[in-house]
Amino acid sequence: MLSSAVHDTFLVAAWLLALAWLRRAVEALVGIPTMLDLTEIARSALPPLADQQSPHLTVVVPARDEGGSIEATLRSLLAQTGIRLQIIAVDDRSTDGTGETMDKLRGEALSGPHVYEVLHVRALPEGWLGKPHALARGIDQAKAPWLLFTDGDILFAPDALHLALQVAIREKADHFMLAPTLIAESWGERAIQATIQVLGNFVARPWKIGDPHAKDAFGVGGFGLVSRAALAAIGGMERLRMEVVEDVGLGWLIKREAHRRSLMVLGPDLVRVRWLRGMFGIVKLLEKNAFAGMRFSVTMAVVVCIALLIDAFLPLAALGVGPWGVAAAVVMYAAVAIGIYANRRLNGLSSWLALAFAPAVLIMAWAFFRSMWLTLERGGVVWRGTLYPLKELKEGMASFRLR
């Protein structure tokens, strides 16, 4: 039996947690519908792109050992309509035929409206991480006033880039992110995605990114559209040369340092990616990113892991402390379900996935702890087959934080 003081303290903690989640869920329920949805915008209401021979947009696609997906990505870019693209595929020291696949498409691209170029990176210069360097190489060859940074496993609908650029220009956004539609093939993958979405609202509220008075800032590696002027204002990709989460750093610096307009929008099925491979795929996916996103702070990592454990266990434990404890648990899980429902336009996930919240959060906690542990044990981050020493990462990383 718990003492009266412990019982009351436990009950208060359970209710504080439940109400915090409920508040953020209601904010999402109100805020996300205010986000622009590209699929709901009338084409006639958008400014036409200039009729010109030069590219409207340069797309930089860095890839290392993406042989299983790079061809589909590049073909979806070559199939874009209503816009002239300069597509720069950057083979970043691949060993699996990625570069050969990129070269193979040169001939096919000649008959289309887009300019297609391939760059091969054979060696990585000192003081650079692989992906930022590959992006920088592409930027050096760019000819358009707008740049799109994407990944080698993204699939684009035929009018995605035309529509995105038109809306970015209309909204006067220097940094424009289209939330990808995540392809899930199992219940476990959907449960993890739903949990990440509701947890993410505590890190950066997507509906607030466009608000210049809000601190919320973020980045999307699969679809980061940026004006050359805004990129120059933060010092170019050189500023992010040692940044593991370069997409988040780009978004943070553009909004919070350069004070340029950053905007995240929706667009179901315009941009798709198979993000996870199984429920535990998130563990490997966050191996390099999680600790880096916490700026390699052990204190922050421990706090995050403890917070996740509290999220997982406290509501369930509250079920055993009487009717008010049960009520707190019900409110907590209702808030999670509301949060998932609020995010339904992102990936159409069911609110019933809230029932998997506790195990999903425990997997997330393990992923964050493992990222920290492996980075400290290895003395650095392994990314694209290269070990980057932790000391160099800390010295060279850009100055920003998620919140």
Buried (B, 14 or more C-beta within 10 A) or exposed (E): EEEEEEBEEBBEBBBEBBBBBBEBBBBBBEBBEEBBBBBEBEEEEBEEBEEEEEBBBBBBBBBBBBBEBBBBBBBBBBEBEBBBBBBBBBBBBBEEBBBEBBEEBEEEBEEEEBBBBBBBBEEBEEEBBBBBBBBBBBBEEBEBEBBBBBBBBBBBBEBBBBBBBBBBBEEEBBBBBBBBBBBBEEEBBBBBBBBBBBBBBBEBBBBBBBBEEEBBBBBBBBBBBBBBEBBEBBBBBBBBBBBBBBBBBBBBBBBBBBEBBBBBBBBBBBBBBBBBEEBBBBBEBBBBBBBBBBBBBEEBBBEBBEBBBBBBEBBBBBEEBEEBBBBBBBBBBBBBBBBBBBBBBBBEBBBEBBBBBBBBBBBBBBBBBBBBEBBBEEEBBEBBEEEBEBEBBEEBBBEBBBE
